Amino acid sequence: MKAACPPVPLAVAMISRLEFAMSEQNPNLRSVARSEGASPAILEAVLNTVVDGVITIDEAGTICLANAATARIFGYAADELIGSNISMLMPAPYAAEHDGYLRRYLETGERHIIGIGREVEALRSDGAVFPIDLAVSEVRVGDRRLFTGIVRDMTDRKRTETALRRERRFAADLFENANAIVAVLDEEGRISRINGFLAQLTARDSNDVRGAGWAETFVPEDDRNSVREIFDRIVAGELVHSSVSSIVTRDGALRTIAWSGRHLVDADDVVDGILVIGTDITELKEAEQRLVQSERLAAIGEMVTGLAHESRNALQRARACLEMLELDLAERSDHMELTARAKLALDELQRLYEEVRNYASPVQLDLSKCQVKDIWKLAWDQLATMRAGTDIQLRDDCAVESPKWRVDRNRMLQVFRNILENAIAASPQGSEVVIRCREDRLKDRPALRITIRDSGPGIDSEQATRVFEPFFTTKPRGTGLGLAIAKRIVEAHSGEIYVADDSSPGAEFIMVIPR
């Protein structure tokens, strides 16, 4: 049974409710509530125009008045609300505790919600719990105390906030976990934010680079002008796709990136930043280069294969003829010297033929666990004739105890021979060639790092960029294929070989071979 709400002068209650309800709404309606000539009918009509629920209870928690918005929000007819306890609009456990809250306030004056707006849960007629924003004020009518609440349904707002949070979480997850570079720059090209992929790729801390210039931080100096031109086009509104340029990592390594970029605008269509997305295509470009090189080698291989039989036969016939000629000229020392020169020329042709054939042939590995030290020592011993009379020494400065690595012994012997042969040729008499090794990592795999430094004049920067090109040589004799072959063999082991870029005396070749 509904409780009877003690009689309250209707106009007083309505004015109180209207003034409270209009405190943040139309001041014209508030003035209507205060006007002396406002009739109850006018006040009721005005109250029912308020979009928020307005509800008044007495000291016992009984609903005395409720506007149309209250009925709509809670799903009740107005007459179902009047005379009922306000707890009917509250979910458990608040419904059972409400009368105690109200009684405690009346006794102590301690406020928990009265005079304080807050977000709470409410209960609809169908049992659905939903969020509301509730503001409660107290009014005294004679010796009576009434409480008026303004109720705003927060369901749509909460749904929007939840969707917005979900979208922000999704965007944040996408930004951080994308397997691609994502960065946001301001219109001046300063870094606002970079994602984890770029930070890891370049070994930089995202917090450290925030506010720094993009070009100065990530772009090689030679590329900065062209990158700035592209940046200006994006700021001007152009959508850039598939622009390829390099970025530099903290340790100076270059990565090849395919870029897309667009400008970001705010609500007023004013440029608010630049979004750039990049795909690391370094390995793809390297694979393309290897494919081109492989096609070139295949063409050379076909040519060499076609010539192989006839060339070998021609060399053998020439050698046989020389040997027969030597028999006839055994007592003619002057002529024997000529035949010796001809044989040396044939030997040189044979060596050239073998080098071209080796370079053009596919590198097929026969891997086994090998003592790497033994391989380079054997290569050094095989060059004893070349070293004769030079007093050039090999100094072994390996920091790894008996390094055993899974390699092709014969192929790596060829690599060490080629590098050590060049080192001996470049080093002055009485000097030394130093081999060092230590454990390292290559693309997250355990690796052995081997350096070979000679005591010669060194390699200048231009030569260093070409030293592994086929047929490039600075020596008056030789094919220029030795280091090119060495590079192919090392790369077939999934390793790297390069020339050290430093100012120390001599040339230093570095090999990194994964385990």
Buried (B, 14 or more C-beta within 10 A) or exposed (E): EEEEBEEBEEBBBBBBBBBBBBEEBEEEBBEBBEEEEBEEEBBBEBBBEBEBBBBBBBBBBBBBBBBBBBBEBBEBEBEBBBBBBBBBBBBEEBBEEBBEBBEEBEEEEEEEBBEEEEEBEBBBBEEEEBBBBBBBBBBEBEEBEBBBBBBBBBBEEEEEEEEEEEEEEEEEEEBEEBEBBBBBBBBEBBBBBBBEBBBEBBEBEBEEBEEBBBBEBBBBEEBBEEBBEBBEBBBEEEEBEEBEBBBBEEEEEEBBBBBBBBBBEEEEEEBBBBBBBBBBBBEEBEEEEEEEBBEEBEEBBEEBEEBBEEBEEEBEEBBEEBEEBBEEBEEEEEBBEEBEEBBEEBEEBBEEBEBBBBBBBEBEBEEEEBEBBEBBBBBBEBBEEEBEEBEBEBEEEBEBEEBBBEBBBEBBBBBBBBBBBBBBBBBEEEBBBBBBBBEBEBEEEEBBBBBBBBBBEBBEEEEBEEBBEBEBBEEEEBBBBBBBBBBBBBBBBEBBBBBBEEEEEBBBBBBBBBB
